[in-house]
Amino acid sequence: MRLLSCKFLGRVVNSSLPQQFNLRSFTKTVPAMVKVGDSLPSVDLFEDSPANKINTGDLVNGKKVIIFGVPGAFTPGCSKTHLPGYVSSADELKSKQGVDEIVCVSVNDPFVMSAWGKEHGAAGKVRLLADPAGGFTKALDVTIDLPPLGGVRSKRYSLVVENGKVTELNVEPDGTGLSCSLANNIGKK
């Protein structure tokens, strides 16, 4: 017999197991939020339609790219402040900070993201990419549960990626606020 000792509900429990019993260890990897110095995860996003896949690894290869995430297209903070700030600052960010592309990502479908971009005159300034199943958002570990918006969404964040590596990261402390992730804060760290 083998003596097995483990903690259960804060108490140590001892149990005897037959010698032939094979103990296996099961572990779960806990995701960790992306951080400066990490490689950007390579995940497929969608632009304009489900037929137009954009791989994030290919998107940032050899470029300086700003990616900002929003909880949802057409939501008040995203539509009144976050997206318009990047659209109006796009030329300056590209010329003064050497940014090649600016990308907005949201857990939405590509048709919604496309319509939202058209409404805000984002063409040529900010690319709007859909993360319909939240794969990219989960890979960055910036999910937030917002039941009124349909459940799992993205925290509000901005990051700068240079040749595939995250060089700046700004995640709103409460996940939804409008402060550190705004366009006018890029490059201030």
C-alpha positions as CSV (number, residue, x, y, z in Angstrom):
1,M,0.0,0.0,0.0
2,R,1.0,3.6,-0.7
3,L,0.0,6.5,1.5
4,L,-1.4,9.4,-0.5
5,S,-1.6,12.8,1.2
6,C,-3.4,15.8,-0.4
7,K,-5.2,18.9,0.5
8,F,-8.9,19.0,0.1
9,L,-11.0,22.0,1.1
10,G,-8.1,23.3,3.2
11,R,-7.6,20.1,5.1
12,V,-5.0,17.4,4.6
13,V,-6.5,14.1,3.7
14,N,-4.6,10.8,3.9
15,S,-5.6,7.8,1.9
16,S,-4.1,4.4,1.2
17,L,-3.8,3.3,-2.4
18,P,-3.0,-0.2,-3.7
19,Q,0.6,-0.4,-4.9
20,Q,-0.4,-1.1,-8.5
21,F,-2.6,2.1,-8.6
22,N,-1.0,4.5,-11.1
23,L,-1.1,8.1,-10.0
24,R,-1.3,10.6,-12.8
25,S,-0.7,14.3,-12.6
26,F,-3.1,16.5,-14.4
27,T,-2.2,20.2,-14.9
28,K,-3.8,23.1,-16.6
29,T,-1.8,25.9,-18.0
30,V,-3.1,29.2,-16.8
31,P,-3.0,31.9,-19.5
32,A,-0.9,34.9,-18.7
33,M,-1.6,38.3,-20.1
34,V,0.6,39.3,-23.0
35,K,3.5,41.5,-21.8
36,V,6.2,43.7,-23.4
37,G,8.8,41.5,-25.0
38,D,6.4,38.7,-25.9
39,S,5.8,37.6,-29.5
40,L,2.4,38.5,-30.8
41,P,0.3,35.3,-31.1
42,S,-0.4,34.2,-34.6
43,V,-4.2,34.0,-35.0
44,D,-6.5,34.4,-37.9
45,L,-8.8,37.5,-37.8
46,F,-11.2,38.6,-40.5
47,E,-11.6,41.8,-42.5
48,D,-14.8,42.7,-44.3
49,S,-16.1,39.1,-44.6
50,P,-15.4,35.6,-43.4
51,A,-13.6,34.9,-46.7
52,N,-10.9,37.4,-46.0
53,K,-8.6,36.0,-43.3
54,I,-5.8,38.1,-41.9
55,N,-3.2,36.3,-39.9
56,T,-1.8,38.4,-37.1
57,G,1.7,36.9,-37.4
58,D,1.8,37.9,-41.1
59,L,0.3,41.3,-40.3
60,V,3.1,42.4,-38.0
61,N,6.1,40.7,-39.7
62,G,8.7,43.3,-40.5
63,K,6.4,46.2,-39.5
64,K,5.5,48.6,-36.6
65,V,1.8,48.1,-35.9
66,I,-0.5,49.6,-33.3
67,I,-3.3,47.2,-32.3
68,F,-6.1,48.4,-30.1
69,G,-8.9,46.3,-28.8
70,V,-12.4,47.4,-27.9
71,P,-15.3,45.7,-26.1
72,G,-17.6,46.2,-29.1
73,A,-18.3,48.0,-32.3
74,F,-21.0,50.6,-32.2
75,T,-20.8,50.9,-28.4
76,P,-20.7,54.4,-27.0
77,G,-17.1,54.7,-25.7
78,C,-15.7,52.8,-28.7
79,S,-17.7,54.9,-31.2
80,K,-17.4,58.3,-29.6
81,T,-13.8,58.3,-28.3
82,H,-11.6,55.2,-29.0
83,L,-12.0,54.6,-32.7
84,P,-12.3,58.3,-33.7
85,G,-9.2,59.1,-31.8
86,Y,-7.1,56.6,-33.8
87,V,-8.7,57.7,-37.1
88,S,-8.0,61.4,-36.5
89,S,-4.4,60.6,-35.2
90,A,-3.5,58.0,-37.9
91,D,-1.5,60.3,-40.1
92,E,0.5,61.7,-37.2
93,L,1.2,58.3,-35.7
94,K,2.4,57.0,-39.0
95,S,4.6,60.0,-39.9
96,K,6.0,60.9,-36.4
97,Q,6.2,57.5,-34.8
98,G,7.0,55.4,-37.9
99,V,3.8,53.3,-37.6
100,D,3.1,51.2,-40.7
101,E,-0.5,50.2,-39.7
102,I,-3.1,50.8,-37.1
103,V,-5.5,47.9,-36.4
104,C,-8.7,47.8,-34.3
105,V,-9.8,44.4,-33.0
106,S,-13.1,43.4,-31.5
107,V,-15.0,40.3,-30.7
108,N,-17.5,40.9,-33.4
109,D,-18.3,39.5,-36.8
110,P,-16.5,40.9,-39.9
111,F,-19.6,42.5,-41.3
112,V,-20.3,44.6,-38.2
113,M,-16.6,45.7,-38.1
114,S,-16.7,46.7,-41.8
115,A,-19.9,48.7,-41.3
116,W,-18.5,50.4,-38.2
117,G,-15.3,51.3,-40.1
118,K,-17.3,52.8,-42.9
119,E,-19.4,54.9,-40.5
120,H,-16.2,56.4,-39.0
121,G,-14.2,57.0,-42.2
122,A,-11.5,54.5,-41.2
123,A,-10.5,53.4,-44.7
124,G,-6.8,54.0,-45.3
125,K,-6.3,55.0,-41.6
126,V,-7.4,52.1,-39.4
127,R,-8.1,48.5,-40.3
128,L,-11.0,47.0,-38.5
129,L,-10.5,43.3,-37.9
130,A,-13.0,40.9,-36.4
131,D,-12.2,38.3,-33.8
132,P,-15.5,36.4,-34.0
133,A,-14.7,33.5,-31.6
134,G,-12.3,35.6,-29.5
135,G,-9.3,33.5,-30.3
136,F,-6.9,36.4,-30.5
137,T,-8.4,38.1,-27.5
138,K,-8.0,34.8,-25.5
139,A,-4.4,34.3,-26.7
140,L,-3.6,37.8,-25.4
141,D,-5.5,37.0,-22.2
142,V,-7.5,40.2,-22.4
143,T,-11.0,38.8,-22.2
144,I,-13.7,40.3,-20.0
145,D,-17.1,38.9,-19.4
146,L,-19.7,41.6,-20.3
147,P,-23.2,39.8,-20.3
148,P,-25.0,42.9,-21.6
149,L,-22.8,42.9,-24.7
150,G,-23.2,39.2,-25.3
151,G,-20.7,37.6,-22.9
152,V,-17.0,37.3,-23.5
153,R,-15.5,40.4,-25.1
154,S,-12.2,42.2,-25.2
155,K,-10.8,44.5,-22.5
156,R,-10.0,47.9,-23.9
157,Y,-6.2,48.0,-24.7
158,S,-3.6,49.2,-27.0
159,L,-0.3,47.7,-27.9
160,V,2.6,48.4,-30.2
161,V,4.2,45.6,-32.1
162,E,7.5,45.9,-33.8
163,N,8.5,43.0,-36.1
164,G,6.3,40.6,-34.2
165,K,7.4,41.6,-30.6
166,V,5.2,43.6,-28.2
167,T,7.1,46.8,-27.4
168,E,4.3,48.8,-25.6
169,L,1.2,47.6,-23.8
170,N,-1.6,49.7,-22.3
171,V,-4.6,47.8,-20.7
172,E,-7.3,49.8,-19.1
173,P,-7.3,49.1,-15.3
174,D,-11.0,48.2,-15.2
175,G,-11.0,46.7,-18.7
176,T,-13.4,49.2,-20.2
177,G,-12.3,52.7,-19.3
178,L,-10.9,55.3,-21.7
179,S,-7.5,56.5,-20.5
180,C,-4.2,54.7,-21.1
181,S,-5.3,52.9,-24.3
182,L,-6.2,56.1,-26.2
183,A,-4.3,57.2,-29.4
184,N,-2.8,60.2,-27.7
185,N,-1.0,57.9,-25.2
186,I,0.9,55.8,-27.8
187,G,4.6,56.3,-27.4
188,K,4.3,58.1,-24.0
189,K,5.8,55.3,-21.9
